[in-house]
Amino acid sequence: MFTLFVMSLSEIEKAVEALSSEELTKLASFIRERENAAWDRQIDADFAEDGRLRPVLDEVREDIRADRLDELP
């Protein structure tokens, strides 16, 4: 069994300030990976069959099939 220890934001900020440069780099990487994973999940949900952006995707695909796209300058 383990005990869950909850820190306040202020305590977390103080703990981050105490990190070495290497530890701070690792923490930044960890946070970036979490943010990227959350972004990926959101994109997947938005373009899923019932997602809020699915109609846009379907429209773009139809435009591609119908050759209605113009080249960018």
Biopython code that builds the backbone (N, CA, C, O; Angstrom):
import numpy as np
from Bio.PDB.StructureBuilder import StructureBuilder

atoms = [
    (1, "MET", "N", (0.850, -1.180, 0.000)),
    (1, "MET", "CA", (0.000, 0.000, 0.000)),
    (1, "MET", "C", (0.892, 1.239, 0.000)),
    (1, "MET", "O", (1.995, 1.227, 0.547)),
    (2, "PHE", "N", (0.401, 2.297, -0.617)),
    (2, "PHE", "CA", (1.165, 3.537, -0.635)),
    (2, "PHE", "C", (0.276, 4.683, -0.181)),
    (2, "PHE", "O", (-0.951, 4.607, -0.225)),
    (3, "THR", "N", (0.930, 5.733, 0.251)),
    (3, "THR", "CA", (0.222, 6.924, 0.685)),
    (3, "THR", "C", (0.353, 7.977, -0.403)),
    (3, "THR", "O", (1.458, 8.257, -0.867)),
    (4, "LEU", "N", (-0.742, 8.549, -0.805)),
    (4, "LEU", "CA", (-0.727, 9.589, -1.818)),
    (4, "LEU", "C", (-0.462, 10.926, -1.130)),
    (4, "LEU", "O", (-1.197, 11.336, -0.232)),
    (5, "PHE", "N", (0.595, 11.591, -1.568)),
    (5, "PHE", "CA", (0.959, 12.872, -1.006)),
    (5, "PHE", "C", (0.629, 13.947, -2.026)),
    (5, "PHE", "O", (1.186, 13.950, -3.124)),
    (6, "VAL", "N", (-0.255, 14.845, -1.683)),
    (6, "VAL", "CA", (-0.675, 15.899, -2.594)),
    (6, "VAL", "C", (0.031, 17.195, -2.209)),
    (6, "VAL", "O", (-0.019, 17.643, -1.064)),
    (7, "MET", "N", (0.691, 17.780, -3.211)),
    (7, "MET", "CA", (1.406, 19.030, -2.986)),
    (7, "MET", "C", (0.606, 20.188, -3.566)),
    (7, "MET", "O", (-0.089, 20.037, -4.571)),
    (8, "SER", "N", (0.709, 21.328, -2.929)),
    (8, "SER", "CA", (0.088, 22.536, -3.477)),
    (8, "SER", "C", (0.950, 23.031, -4.638)),
    (8, "SER", "O", (2.106, 22.631, -4.776)),
    (9, "LEU", "N", (0.387, 23.891, -5.456)),
    (9, "LEU", "CA", (1.140, 24.453, -6.568)),
    (9, "LEU", "C", (2.378, 25.182, -6.049)),
    (9, "LEU", "O", (3.451, 25.079, -6.644)),
    (10, "SER", "N", (2.239, 25.898, -4.975)),
    (10, "SER", "CA", (3.370, 26.611, -4.381)),
    (10, "SER", "C", (4.480, 25.638, -3.987)),
    (10, "SER", "O", (5.658, 25.919, -4.211)),
    (11, "GLU", "N", (4.116, 24.501, -3.403)),
    (11, "GLU", "CA", (5.110, 23.496, -3.018)),
    (11, "GLU", "C", (5.787, 22.891, -4.248)),
    (11, "GLU", "O", (6.989, 22.625, -4.245)),
    (12, "ILE", "N", (5.001, 22.681, -5.286)),
    (12, "ILE", "CA", (5.563, 22.138, -6.526)),
    (12, "ILE", "C", (6.545, 23.138, -7.134)),
    (12, "ILE", "O", (7.629, 22.762, -7.580)),
    (13, "GLU", "N", (6.160, 24.404, -7.147)),
    (13, "GLU", "CA", (7.050, 25.433, -7.696)),
    (13, "GLU", "C", (8.369, 25.477, -6.931)),
    (13, "GLU", "O", (9.434, 25.586, -7.538)),
    (14, "LYS", "N", (8.308, 25.394, -5.616)),
    (14, "LYS", "CA", (9.530, 25.392, -4.796)),
    (14, "LYS", "C", (10.371, 24.157, -5.083)),
    (14, "LYS", "O", (11.597, 24.242, -5.151)),
    (15, "ALA", "N", (9.723, 23.012, -5.250)),
    (15, "ALA", "CA", (10.446, 21.774, -5.554)),
    (15, "ALA", "C", (11.122, 21.873, -6.918)),
    (15, "ALA", "O", (12.253, 21.416, -7.084)),
    (16, "VAL", "N", (10.434, 22.471, -7.897)),
    (16, "VAL", "CA", (11.009, 22.640, -9.234)),
    (16, "VAL", "C", (12.224, 23.551, -9.153)),
    (16, "VAL", "O", (13.238, 23.286, -9.798)),
    (17, "GLU", "N", (12.137, 24.604, -8.380)),
    (17, "GLU", "CA", (13.271, 25.524, -8.217)),
    (17, "GLU", "C", (14.498, 24.814, -7.661)),
    (17, "GLU", "O", (15.626, 25.224, -7.934)),
    (18, "ALA", "N", (14.291, 23.759, -6.887)),
    (18, "ALA", "CA", (15.394, 23.037, -6.256)),
    (18, "ALA", "C", (16.004, 21.972, -7.180)),
    (18, "ALA", "O", (17.020, 21.371, -6.830)),
    (19, "LEU", "N", (15.413, 21.735, -8.331)),
    (19, "LEU", "CA", (15.914, 20.712, -9.236)),
    (19, "LEU", "C", (17.238, 21.129, -9.874)),
    (19, "LEU", "O", (17.498, 22.310, -10.105)),
    (20, "SER", "N", (18.053, 20.134, -10.146)),
    (20, "SER", "CA", (19.279, 20.389, -10.901)),
    (20, "SER", "C", (18.899, 20.666, -12.351)),
    (20, "SER", "O", (17.759, 20.442, -12.756)),
    (21, "SER", "N", (19.844, 21.147, -13.116)),
    (21, "SER", "CA", (19.596, 21.420, -14.537)),
    (21, "SER", "C", (19.169, 20.142, -15.260)),
    (21, "SER", "O", (18.250, 20.168, -16.079)),
    (22, "GLU", "N", (19.828, 19.038, -14.960)),
    (22, "GLU", "CA", (19.494, 17.766, -15.601)),
    (22, "GLU", "C", (18.088, 17.310, -15.211)),
    (22, "GLU", "O", (17.331, 16.845, -16.063)),
    (23, "GLU", "N", (17.739, 17.438, -13.945)),
    (23, "GLU", "CA", (16.406, 17.043, -13.486)),
    (23, "GLU", "C", (15.333, 17.925, -14.109)),
    (23, "GLU", "O", (14.262, 17.445, -14.481)),
    (24, "LEU", "N", (15.627, 19.228, -14.224)),
    (24, "LEU", "CA", (14.669, 20.150, -14.829)),
    (24, "LEU", "C", (14.441, 19.798, -16.305)),
    (24, "LEU", "O", (13.314, 19.870, -16.795)),
    (25, "THR", "N", (15.497, 19.423, -16.999)),
    (25, "THR", "CA", (15.378, 19.007, -18.388)),
    (25, "THR", "C", (14.493, 17.768, -18.501)),
    (25, "THR", "O", (13.634, 17.692, -19.380)),
    (26, "LYS", "N", (14.700, 16.804, -17.616)),
    (26, "LYS", "CA", (13.886, 15.589, -17.624)),
    (26, "LYS", "C", (12.426, 15.898, -17.305)),
    (26, "LYS", "O", (11.524, 15.331, -17.923)),
    (27, "LEU", "N", (12.187, 16.790, -16.350)),
    (27, "LEU", "CA", (10.816, 17.170, -16.008)),
    (27, "LEU", "C", (10.145, 17.868, -17.185)),
    (27, "LEU", "O", (8.985, 17.595, -17.494)),
    (28, "ALA", "N", (10.869, 18.764, -17.839)),
    (28, "ALA", "CA", (10.308, 19.473, -18.992)),
    (28, "ALA", "C", (9.946, 18.489, -20.098)),
    (28, "ALA", "O", (8.905, 18.626, -20.741)),
    (29, "SER", "N", (10.801, 17.500, -20.316)),
    (29, "SER", "CA", (10.530, 16.482, -21.323)),
    (29, "SER", "C", (9.293, 15.665, -20.949)),
    (29, "SER", "O", (8.455, 15.379, -21.804)),
    (30, "PHE", "N", (9.182, 15.295, -19.692)),
    (30, "PHE", "CA", (8.030, 14.539, -19.205)),
    (30, "PHE", "C", (6.736, 15.323, -19.436)),
    (30, "PHE", "O", (5.747, 14.770, -19.917)),
    (31, "ILE", "N", (6.749, 16.597, -19.095)),
    (31, "ILE", "CA", (5.554, 17.441, -19.249)),
    (31, "ILE", "C", (5.214, 17.601, -20.734)),
    (31, "ILE", "O", (4.046, 17.528, -21.116)),
    (32, "ARG", "N", (6.235, 17.819, -21.568)),
    (32, "ARG", "CA", (6.016, 17.971, -23.011)),
    (32, "ARG", "C", (5.405, 16.698, -23.598)),
    (32, "ARG", "O", (4.500, 16.775, -24.428)),
    (33, "GLU", "N", (5.889, 15.531, -23.175)),
    (33, "GLU", "CA", (5.336, 14.266, -23.658)),
    (33, "GLU", "C", (3.878, 14.113, -23.251)),
    (33, "GLU", "O", (3.064, 13.636, -24.042)),
    (34, "ARG", "N", (3.535, 14.511, -22.025)),
    (34, "ARG", "CA", (2.141, 14.446, -21.572)),
    (34, "ARG", "C", (1.258, 15.383, -22.394)),
    (34, "ARG", "O", (0.156, 15.010, -22.797)),
    (35, "GLU", "N", (1.744, 16.599, -22.640)),
    (35, "GLU", "CA", (0.977, 17.563, -23.434)),
    (35, "GLU", "C", (0.786, 17.059, -24.864)),
    (35, "GLU", "O", (-0.302, 17.175, -25.429)),
    (36, "ASN", "N", (1.845, 16.502, -25.442)),
    (36, "ASN", "CA", (1.742, 15.966, -26.805)),
    (36, "ASN", "C", (0.747, 14.812, -26.878)),
    (36, "ASN", "O", (-0.029, 14.722, -27.829)),
    (37, "ALA", "N", (0.765, 13.934, -25.885)),
    (37, "ALA", "CA", (-0.169, 12.806, -25.860)),
    (37, "ALA", "C", (-1.613, 13.308, -25.729)),
    (37, "ALA", "O", (-2.517, 12.783, -26.380)),
    (38, "ALA", "N", (-1.821, 14.317, -24.892)),
    (38, "ALA", "CA", (-3.164, 14.883, -24.732)),
    (38, "ALA", "C", (-3.626, 15.526, -26.038)),
    (38, "ALA", "O", (-4.789, 15.395, -26.419)),
    (39, "TRP", "N", (-2.725, 16.215, -26.715)),
    (39, "TRP", "CA", (-3.044, 16.845, -28.001)),
    (39, "TRP", "C", (-3.416, 15.772, -29.025)),
    (39, "TRP", "O", (-4.394, 15.919, -29.759)),
    (40, "ASP", "N", (-2.632, 14.696, -29.070)),
    (40, "ASP", "CA", (-2.921, 13.600, -29.999)),
    (40, "ASP", "C", (-4.303, 12.999, -29.735)),
    (40, "ASP", "O", (-5.054, 12.721, -30.671)),
    (41, "ARG", "N", (-4.632, 12.802, -28.463)),
    (41, "ARG", "CA", (-5.951, 12.254, -28.126)),
    (41, "ARG", "C", (-7.063, 13.200, -28.575)),
    (41, "ARG", "O", (-8.102, 12.756, -29.063)),
    (42, "GLN", "N", (-6.842, 14.501, -28.409)),
    (42, "GLN", "CA", (-7.856, 15.480, -28.806)),
    (42, "GLN", "C", (-8.043, 15.487, -30.317)),
    (42, "GLN", "O", (-9.173, 15.516, -30.805)),
    (43, "ILE", "N", (-6.945, 15.462, -31.056)),
    (43, "ILE", "CA", (-7.022, 15.424, -32.522)),
    (43, "ILE", "C", (-7.753, 14.162, -32.981)),
    (43, "ILE", "O", (-8.627, 14.218, -33.846)),
    (44, "ASP", "N", (-7.384, 13.018, -32.387)),
    (44, "ASP", "CA", (-8.057, 11.764, -32.731)),
    (44, "ASP", "C", (-9.556, 11.855, -32.469)),
    (44, "ASP", "O", (-10.361, 11.404, -33.283)),
    (45, "ALA", "N", (-9.928, 12.436, -31.334)),
    (45, "ALA", "CA", (-11.350, 12.562, -30.996)),
    (45, "ALA", "C", (-12.053, 13.522, -31.963)),
    (45, "ALA", "O", (-13.178, 13.262, -32.392)),
    (46, "ASP", "N", (-11.394, 14.616, -32.299)),
    (46, "ASP", "CA", (-12.009, 15.607, -33.193)),
    (46, "ASP", "C", (-12.280, 15.048, -34.589)),
    (46, "ASP", "O", (-13.280, 15.397, -35.216)),
    (47, "PHE", "N", (-11.380, 14.173, -35.078)),
    (47, "PHE", "CA", (-11.531, 13.653, -36.437)),
    (47, "PHE", "C", (-12.090, 12.238, -36.482)),
    (47, "PHE", "O", (-12.143, 11.627, -37.549)),
    (48, "ALA", "N", (-12.503, 11.712, -35.341)),
    (48, "ALA", "CA", (-13.134, 10.392, -35.302)),
    (48, "ALA", "C", (-14.455, 10.442, -36.072)),
    (48, "ALA", "O", (-14.937, 11.519, -36.424)),
    (49, "GLU", "N", (-15.017, 9.300, -36.323)),
    (49, "GLU", "CA", (-16.255, 9.208, -37.113)),
    (49, "GLU", "C", (-17.342, 10.173, -36.608)),
    (49, "GLU", "O", (-18.065, 10.769, -37.406)),
    (50, "ASP", "N", (-17.451, 10.319, -35.290)),
    (50, "ASP", "CA", (-18.462, 11.212, -34.716)),
    (50, "ASP", "C", (-17.851, 12.483, -34.129)),
    (50, "ASP", "O", (-18.485, 13.159, -33.319)),
    (51, "GLY", "N", (-16.631, 12.807, -34.530)),
    (51, "GLY", "CA", (-15.927, 13.971, -33.989)),
    (51, "GLY", "C", (-16.446, 15.284, -34.534)),
    (51, "GLY", "O", (-17.094, 15.329, -35.579)),
    (52, "ARG", "N", (-16.153, 16.343, -33.816)),
    (52, "ARG", "CA", (-16.679, 17.658, -34.196)),
    (52, "ARG", "C", (-16.076, 18.199, -35.495)),
    (52, "ARG", "O", (-16.692, 19.034, -36.156)),
    (53, "LEU", "N", (-14.884, 17.736, -35.866)),
    (53, "LEU", "CA", (-14.255, 18.202, -37.099)),
    (53, "LEU", "C", (-14.353, 17.203, -38.245)),
    (53, "LEU", "O", (-13.785, 17.432, -39.312)),
    (54, "ARG", "N", (-15.055, 16.115, -38.043)),
    (54, "ARG", "CA", (-15.181, 15.100, -39.090)),
    (54, "ARG", "C", (-15.814, 15.659, -40.362)),
    (54, "ARG", "O", (-15.372, 15.324, -41.461)),
    (55, "PRO", "N", (-16.842, 16.507, -40.236)),
    (55, "PRO", "CA", (-17.414, 17.060, -41.475)),
    (55, "PRO", "C", (-16.387, 17.862, -42.290)),
    (55, "PRO", "O", (-16.423, 17.844, -43.521)),
    (56, "VAL", "N", (-15.490, 18.550, -41.619)),
    (56, "VAL", "CA", (-14.451, 19.315, -42.322)),
    (56, "VAL", "C", (-13.516, 18.351, -43.050)),
    (56, "VAL", "O", (-13.178, 18.569, -44.213)),
    (57, "LEU", "N", (-13.101, 17.292, -42.367)),
    (57, "LEU", "CA", (-12.237, 16.290, -42.987)),
    (57, "LEU", "C", (-12.913, 15.668, -44.203)),
    (57, "LEU", "O", (-12.287, 15.503, -45.250)),
    (58, "ASP", "N", (-14.173, 15.328, -44.064)),
    (58, "ASP", "CA", (-14.899, 14.735, -45.191)),
    (58, "ASP", "C", (-14.978, 15.700, -46.370)),
    (58, "ASP", "O", (-14.856, 15.287, -47.523)),
    (59, "GLU", "N", (-15.181, 16.979, -46.083)),
    (59, "GLU", "CA", (-15.253, 17.984, -47.141)),
    (59, "GLU", "C", (-13.914, 18.118, -47.860)),
    (59, "GLU", "O", (-13.867, 18.188, -49.088)),
    (60, "VAL", "N", (-12.842, 18.153, -47.099)),
    (60, "VAL", "CA", (-11.507, 18.262, -47.699)),
    (60, "VAL", "C", (-11.206, 17.035, -48.549)),
    (60, "VAL", "O", (-10.690, 17.162, -49.659)),
    (61, "ARG", "N", (-11.521, 15.863, -48.043)),
    (61, "ARG", "CA", (-11.285, 14.643, -48.825)),
    (61, "ARG", "C", (-12.079, 14.658, -50.128)),
    (61, "ARG", "O", (-11.573, 14.239, -51.168)),
    (62, "GLU", "N", (-13.299, 15.132, -50.076)),
    (62, "GLU", "CA", (-14.118, 15.216, -51.290)),
    (62, "GLU", "C", (-13.516, 16.223, -52.264)),
    (62, "GLU", "O", (-13.485, 15.976, -53.470)),
    (63, "ASP", "N", (-13.040, 17.350, -51.753)),
    (63, "ASP", "CA", (-12.385, 18.339, -52.611)),
    (63, "ASP", "C", (-11.140, 17.757, -53.276)),
    (63, "ASP", "O", (-10.869, 18.037, -54.444)),
    (64, "ILE", "N", (-10.388, 16.953, -52.538)),
    (64, "ILE", "CA", (-9.201, 16.311, -53.112)),
    (64, "ILE", "C", (-9.615, 15.349, -54.220)),
    (64, "ILE", "O", (-9.042, 15.366, -55.309)),
    (65, "ARG", "N", (-10.610, 14.511, -53.941)),
    (65, "ARG", "CA", (-11.084, 13.549, -54.946)),
    (65, "ARG", "C", (-11.597, 14.250, -56.204)),
    (65, "ARG", "O", (-11.397, 13.771, -57.320)),
    (66, "ALA", "N", (-12.262, 15.395, -56.005)),
    (66, "ALA", "CA", (-12.852, 16.117, -57.138)),
    (66, "ALA", "C", (-11.863, 17.091, -57.774)),
    (66, "ALA", "O", (-12.228, 17.839, -58.681)),
    (67, "ASP", "N", (-10.631, 17.086, -57.313)),
    (67, "ASP", "CA", (-9.575, 17.954, -57.842)),
    (67, "ASP", "C", (-9.972, 19.432, -57.785)),
    (67, "ASP", "O", (-9.764, 20.185, -58.736)),
    (68, "ARG", "N", (-10.546, 19.822, -56.655)),
    (68, "ARG", "CA", (-10.975, 21.223, -56.473)),
    (68, "ARG", "C", (-9.999, 22.024, -55.618)),
    (68, "ARG", "O", (-10.369, 23.074, -55.094)),
    (69, "LEU", "N", (-8.792, 21.566, -55.467)),
    (69, "LEU", "CA", (-7.819, 22.289, -54.668)),
    (69, "LEU", "C", (-6.867, 23.060, -55.575)),
    (69, "LEU", "O", (-6.469, 22.583, -56.637)),
    (70, "ASP", "N", (-6.516, 24.252, -55.134)),
    (70, "ASP", "CA", (-5.557, 25.078, -55.884)),
    (70, "ASP", "C", (-4.196, 24.978, -55.204)),
    (70, "ASP", "O", (-4.104, 24.865, -53.981)),
    (71, "GLU", "N", (-3.156, 25.021, -56.005)),
    (71, "GLU", "CA", (-1.802, 25.029, -55.480)),
    (71, "GLU", "C", (-1.545, 26.369, -54.778)),
    (71, "GLU", "O", (-2.026, 27.415, -55.214)),
    (72, "LEU", "N", (-0.801, 26.316, -53.717)),
    (72, "LEU", "CA", (-0.409, 27.546, -53.030)),
    (72, "LEU", "C", (0.736, 28.187, -53.792)),
    (72, "LEU", "O", (1.575, 27.489, -54.361)),
    (73, "PRO", "N", (0.775, 29.523, -53.807)),
    (73, "PRO", "CA", (1.869, 30.209, -54.542)),
    (73, "PRO", "C", (3.232, 29.920, -53.910)),
    (73, "PRO", "O", (4.253, 30.409, -54.392)),
]
sb = StructureBuilder()
sb.init_structure("model")
sb.init_model(0)
sb.init_chain("A")
sb.init_seg("    ")
for serial, (resi, resn, name, xyz) in enumerate(atoms, 1):
    if name == "N":
        sb.init_residue(resn, " ", resi, " ")
    sb.init_atom(name, np.array(xyz, "f"), 0.0, 1.0, " ", f" {name:<3s}", serial, name[0])
structure = sb.get_structure()
